[in-house]
Structures are given as structure tokens and as C-alpha cells.
């Protein structure tokens, strides 16, 4: 179980970290999806990029302090539930909705595996 926890958590760290930094840098390919969902571009820095990046950093700290990792994974799950809800409200079931689904599943798995290794 510990190996699965490490593998899934490391993948979550990499993907959430990349996603957070991409939002902070206003990476051009994510802009159309944000606009389609009605998200103001000013939100890419805070709260979107900041929360994703801090979530990834929380998962890193969670490798040594599991309670922090559990909180970070839980926060990322809530974040991506809200992201999917935002896309649904905007009637935007696009590739970014699918990507948010993948992130939700990954972070939910990280949360579950963190609980399992506690």
C-alpha cells in the first residue's frame, strides 16, 4: 500500500505543480478554457494558480507529515469539484472539463491512499 501511496502522490505532486505554475504564468493554452467557463483571467494568479501550487507543496510536505498531505489532498479534491461545477454551470463540457475530472480522480486517490497509510 505504501508504494501505491508514493507513486500516486508523486504523480499528483508533478501534475498539480505543473498545473499551478501554468496558471500562475498564464500559459496560453489554458486561457480559452478559462474564458469558456467564464473565469476571469485575473483569477489565474489568485486563487487558481496559488491554490494548485500550494496544494502540490502540501503534498510534498505530506510525504513527511501525513496530516498536511491529507489536508492538501482534501483541498485539491474540493478545488477540482468546484472547477468541474464551474464548467457545468457555464455549459462548457470541453477538454478542460475532462482534465478537471482526471485531476479530481487523481487527488481523490491521493486522499484515499493517504488515509490508508495513516
N, C-alpha and C positions, 0 to 999 in steps of 0.2 A: 504494500500500500504506500509505503514511504517513497518508493521510486516513482510511482504514478503521480504522487503529490508533487515531487520535484520537477518532473518533466512537464506536467500541465502548468505548474506555477511559473516555470521559466519561460514557457511559450506565452503565457498571459503577460508576463513582465515585458517581453520583447514587443508583442503586438500592441498592448496598451501604451507602452512607452513611445513607440513609433507613431501611433495614432495621436497621442497627446502633443508630441513635438510637431507633427504635421499641422495640427490645428493652431498651435502657437505661432508657427511660421506662415500661416495662411497659405498652405500648399495648394496650388492652383486646381488640381483635380478634385478636391473636396468641395470647392466653392459652389458649383452648380447644384449639388445635392443639398447643401445647406439652404441655398436660395429656394429650391423647390419645396423644401419643408417649411419655409417661412421663418427660418432662423436668421436673425440679424448678424451680419458679418462681424460686428463688434463683439459678439458673444464667443467668437472663436478663441480669443485670448483668455477672457474670463467670462463665463465659468467653464466652457467646454475644454479647452486645451489644458488649463490649470488643473481641473479635477481629474482628467485622464492621466496626466503626468504624475500628479500626487498619488493617485491610485496605484500606478505602476511602482512608484517609490515605496509605497506602503507594502506592496507585495514583496519587494526586496527586503525591507526590514523584517517582514513576517517570516522570512527564512530562518531568522534567529529568535524573533519574538512572535510566536504564532498568533497571539491575540491581536496584534497590529495587522498581521496578514489577513486574519479573519474579518476584521473591520474594513480593511481596504477592499477585499473581495466583495463583501456585502455592499459597500458603497458603489463599487463598479456595477454590480448587478442592478441596483436601484437606478444608477445613471443610464444604463442601456435599456431598462424598461421604459424610462421616461423618453429616451431618444426614439424608441420604436413607437411609443404613443404619439409623440410629436409628428412623426412621419404619417401615421394613420390619420391623425386629425387633419393634416394638410392633403390627404388623399394622394400621398406620394409613396407608392409601393414600388420603389426603384431598387437599383443595385445597392444603394446605401442602406435601405431597409434590410436587405439580405445580409449585408455586412454587420449591421447592428445586431441581427439575430445570431450571427456567428459569435460576436463578442459577448452577447448575453449568455449563450451556451457555455463558452469558454470560462467566463467569470463565475458562472453558477457551478461549473465543475470544480473550479479552483476553491470556491467556498466549501463545497461538499467534501472535497478531499482534505481541506484544512481541518474541518470538523472531525473527520475520520482519524487524523493523526494526532489530534489533541489528546 
